[in-house]
Amino acid sequence: MSGIKVKFKRVLLKLSGEALMGNNAFGIDTHILDIISRQIKRINALNIEVAIVVGGGNFWRGAAAEAAGMDRATADYAGMLATIINALALQDTLENHGIVTRTQSAITIPAIAEPHIRRRAIRHLEKKRVVIFAGGTGNPYMTTDTAAALRAIEIGADVLLVAKNKVDGVYDSDPRKNPQAKKYHYLTHMEAINLQLEVMDMTAFSLCQQNKLPIIVFDLQEKDSIVRVIEGEDIGTFVSNEEK
């Protein structure tokens, strides 16, 4: 542990619902939650402040529900509830590992989560508590990618870490469908936007570009991947405002 060179002081980790699903076809893989929690405990021990945004695609996808005839706004609100399920499961696992955790929700559910209050979230982080942001942005038509970019900017994170499920970075097409897909090791925000890369939505990329927030996209299922990114190891894809 003493040999680790800390690269960041405050990070925001985006966990998609698909990443939490692990090898399952639906729901939450508790083994993945355990892996995440063990790594966050190691990061916390280095006095690095950690915030997390969770998706909900392992339970619900608003776009799919809309395609089946559901009102889009209603479908998106249902998706926000799915993110809260994931947040509570992750919070419980983190606390079982002795990590003090607070969940803040963008939609008000006082019985189970704090309301999202930026200054309170920052204060939790300063006290070395992990903060989980649930409920997306609280608005329909906005993805949890956008929520992750927004929350990272709000709390002054040094980097947005985007953990994927069995995809080790940004490619020019889906590597799970196209074996010839080309991996990008470095991109600027503008290149990612111009190439219409689907690893994050364009609103999220634009927010990060405007606020000069770097992004690292990596595979959650690689061994110790979160810790290795924090250490500054060159894994995944790095996205920044600066030309390489």
N, C-alpha and C positions, 0 to 999 in steps of 0.2 A: 504493500500500500504506500510505503514511504517514497517509492520510486515514481509514483504517478505525477505527471506534470499537468496541473489543472489548466484547462484552456478557457473555461467559462465560469462566470460567477453565478449567473441566474439563467436557467433554461426553461423552455416550454416544450414538453413532449406531447406530440399528437399521436394518439393511439386510435386507429380506425377500429370499427366494430369487427371488420374482417380479421384484423390482427389478433383481437381478443378471442376470436373463434378458433384460432390455431388450426388443428387438424380436424376439427369437428365440422359437420355440415351446417350446424345451427347452434346458436347460443354461445356460452362462454366455456372456454377450456381452462379449468382451474389450475392446470399445470402451467399454462402461460402466465396467469396472474401471479403465481408463485415466482416464476422466473423474473418477471418485471419487478416484483417487490424486493427480491434479493438484490437486484442490481441497484434499485433506487436507494436501498439501505446503504450500500457501499458508497454511492454518490453523496448521500446525505452526510456520511461520516467525514467527507472532505470539505464540509461547509459550503457545498454548492446548493443553491436554492432551486427547488424543483416544483414547477407547476405542470399540470396535465390537462389536456382536453381529450375527451373520449367521444368517439362516434357511436352510431347505433345500428349500423348495417347488418350486424349479426342477428338482429331481431326484426328490423323493419327498414324498408327502403321506400321513402316517400315517392320517388319517381315511378317505381314499379306499381305502387298503389294508385297513383294518378293514371297510369296507363290502363289500369283495370277499371277505371271509371270513377275513382274517388276524387273529391274536391282536393286540389293541390294543397291549399292552406291547411285543411284538416289533416291530410296525410303527413305534412311536415310537422305539425304539432304532435302527432302520434310518434314520429321519429324522435322528437325531443324527449319524450317519455322513455323511449328505448335507451337514450344516452344516460338517463338518470339511473336506470337499472344497472348499466355497466359501471357507472361511477360508484354506486353503493357496493357492488361486488368488489371492485378494486380497492375502495376505502377499507373494507373489512379485511382484505388480505394484507394490505399495508400495515394496518394496526395490529394484526396478528404477528407481524414481524417487528413490532415495537416502534413503528414510525407514526408520529403524531400527524394526523391527516384531517383536513377540513374540505368538505364538498360545498361548493357554491353553485346554485342553479340560476340560470337566466330566466326561468319561469318559477314563480313563487310556489314552493311546497314546504312550508315552515316546519312540518312534522319531521322531515328527513334531511333537509339541507338548508344552509344559510342562503339568503338572497345574494345575488352577485353585487358586491360593493367593492369597487376597485381599491380604495384605500385600505379596506379591511384585508383584502387579499394580499396586498403588498406587506402589510404588517405581519400577517401569518408567515409569509416567506422570510421576512427579516428575523422571525423567531425560529426559523429552520423547520417550520411545519410544511408538509407537502399540501398543495392546494389542487383539488380536482375541480375543473370547470365543466359543468353539465348543462344540458338544455340548449346547446348551440349558442346562437346569438339571442335566442328568445323570439326570433322572427321567422315566419315562413319564407320560402324561396332563398334561404341562405344555408349553405352547407356547413358542416363542422370544420372543413378546411378553412373557410372564411372565419369561423369562430376562433380557430387556433391562431390564425394570423392576427386577428383583432386583439385577443387576450394577450398574446405575446408582446404586442406593441404597447398595450395598456400598462402592463407590469414592468416594462423596460427590460425584457429578456435580451440576452446577448445573442441568442440563436433560437430558431424554430427547428426542432428535431422531429422529422416525420417518419414514424416507424411503419413499415409495410409488412405484409404477410407473404413471405417467400419471394419477394422481389427486392434485389439488393441495390436499388438505385433507380435512376431515371433512364428510360429507354425510348427509342424513337417509335416503338410499337410494343405491344404486350408480349414480353418474353415467354409468358406461359403458353401463348398461342403461336408465336413466331420464333423458332429457334435461331433465326438469323437476325433478330433484333439487335440494334447497336446500342451499347451502353454509353452514356455521357458521364465522364468523371467530374467534369466542371462545366457549369453553364452560368451565364448572367441571367438575371430576372427577365430582361428584355428578350433574350434568346428563347427562354422557356415560353414566354407569352407569344412570340412570333411563330414558334414551331407548333403552337397549340398542343403542347404536351399534356397528357391527361392525368399526370400523377397528382396534381392539385387543380382546383378550378381557377379560372383566370382572375376572379375577384381577389382570391387569396394571394396569388402571385403579384397582382397590382399593388395591393396593400403593402406587401413586403418590399416591393421595389420602391414605392414612394417613401417608405420609412427606413430604407437601407437595412432591412433585417435579413441576415443570411439564413439559409435553409440547408439542412443536411437530410437527405433521404436515404434510408438504409433498411436492411432486412431485420426485423425484430427477432426472427428465429435463428439468426447467426449467434454463435456462442458469445455471451457477454457483450453483445453489440452496443447496448446503451452506454456501458462503461467505456468501451473502446472509443466510441465517438467523443465522449467527454474528455478522454485522455488526449484526443487530437489525432488518433490513428486515422490514416487515409482509407476509410471504407465508405461505400455508398457514393452518392453524388452530392457535390457542394454547389450551392446556387448563391450567387452574390451579385451586388451591383457592379463590382469591379471586373475589368477584363483580367484574364489569368496572366 
